[in-house]
Amino acid sequence: MAMETLRLTARVGSDGLVKLEIPTDLTNQDVEIVVVMQPLEREALDAMGYPVGYFEETYGMFAADPLERNQPPQPDARDALE
């Protein structure tokens, strides 16, 4: 079997431990496992939960080519309920 590369993310618990369970089709054999840990960089969020600068970067994006909303077709005429 060829080498298999898995990319996972995991949460470090308050005890400082990372617990990994990796399902595999391999049984009853030795394997080499290489672990590289690197903190994930998260985007800074404002008080409302949006990425900082989101509105400043996106405001007016459709000014040159505005979106148009077509009116839905009229519904079919139906018989009145008795």
C-alpha positions in Angstrom: 0.0 0.0 0.0 1.3 3.5 -0.9 1.7 6.2 1.7 -1.5 8.0 2.5 -1.6 11.7 3.6 -4.4 12.9 5.8 -5.0 16.5 6.7 -7.1 16.9 9.8 -8.0 19.7 12.2 -8.5 19.0 15.9 -9.2 21.0 19.0 -6.7 21.0 21.9 -8.6 20.3 25.1 -8.3 22.4 28.3 -5.9 19.7 29.5 -3.5 20.5 26.7 -4.1 17.1 25.0 -5.1 16.5 21.3 -6.9 13.2 20.9 -7.0 11.7 17.4 -8.9 8.7 16.2 -8.0 7.9 12.6 -10.0 5.1 10.9 -8.0 3.0 8.5 -8.3 -0.2 6.4 -5.0 -1.4 7.8 -5.0 -4.1 10.5 -2.4 -6.0 12.4 0.7 -4.1 11.0 3.1 -1.4 12.1 2.7 2.0 10.6 4.7 5.2 10.8 2.8 8.3 11.8 4.1 11.8 11.4 2.3 14.6 13.3 2.9 18.3 12.5 0.9 20.7 14.7 0.4 24.3 13.6 -2.1 26.7 15.2 -4.8 27.8 12.7 -5.0 31.5 12.0 -8.6 32.7 12.4 -10.0 35.9 10.9 -10.6 38.6 13.4 -14.4 39.2 13.8 -16.2 42.4 14.8 -18.8 42.6 17.6 -21.5 41.4 15.2 -19.5 38.3 14.1 -18.5 39.6 10.6 -14.8 39.6 9.5 -13.2 42.9 10.3 -13.4 45.2 7.3 -16.1 43.0 5.5 -18.5 45.9 4.8 -15.8 48.3 3.8 -14.4 45.8 1.3 -17.8 44.7 -0.2 -19.9 47.9 -0.1 -20.7 49.1 -3.6 -19.4 45.9 -5.4 -22.4 45.9 -7.7 -22.6 49.6 -8.3 -21.3 49.2 -11.9 -23.5 46.2 -12.7 -26.5 46.2 -10.3 -28.5 43.1 -9.6 -32.0 43.1 -11.1 -34.9 41.3 -9.5 -37.5 40.1 -12.1 -41.0 40.1 -10.8 -42.4 36.5 -10.4 -45.1 35.6 -12.9 -48.7 36.0 -11.9 -50.1 32.9 -10.3 -52.8 31.0 -12.1 -56.4 32.0 -11.5 -58.0 29.6 -9.1 -61.6 28.8 -8.3 -62.9 30.5 -5.2 -63.4 28.3 -2.1 -67.0 27.7 -1.1 
